[in-house]
Amino acid sequence: MKKYLLVMSALAISFGAMAKLPAPSEEAKAKAAEAAAKTSHGNKVADFQLCKSREKVAAHYHKTHKSAAKSTVPATPACVDPGAYKPAEQTAAAPAAGAAPAPAAKPAAAAPAKKG
């Protein structure tokens, strides 16, 4: 009899745990999105730091090993610095704040070589 009551009480508790939770509020959704953005930025920073350390190790290796300096080094993409973290409110407000982004500056024309 005790086993039967124990099983029934366990079933009753488990059905209560499977009850559907209410939908999260807008504030909770915003906090979750902010946490996801922070985590994503943290991952980008970690990737950048790893990339820089790999470049440093490779440069040291090629500097200290003469045979490695002769070998061809495969081209790898440059490390991209993600910059400082900006909350979503700041990034959303930045484009809407005003003028269009400034056009990129044109490179200066090369001066003609002097004959000497």
PyMOL commands that set and color helices and strands:
alter all, ss='L'
color gray80, all
select helices_A, chain A and resi 2-17+26-64+66-70+88-96
alter helices_A, ss='H'
color red, helices_A
deselect
rebuild
show_as cartoon
